[in-house]
Amino acid sequence: MKSQLAVTCLLIAMGICIQDQYPQQMKAKAESRRVLCSKQIGIPFGTDNMTDLQWEKFGQCIRESLS
């Protein structure tokens, strides 16, 4: 019984650690995509000063990187 309880506690702790890391990894991947697409389009990373055409190309790049 004690060993089952110990295993259960360990699995719960591992689950909590994985859940904490997952959003950070997703944020890092999303930022990497935005940096890459900014370079491909030829706009500074993080800018909001772009033309409609650049915005379309940026969105297309992001969508393509997700597939």
Buried (B, 14 or more C-beta within 10 A) or exposed (E): EEEEEEEEEEEEEEEEEEEEEEEEEEEEEEEEBBEBBBEEBEBEEEEEEBEEEBEEBBEEBBEEBEE
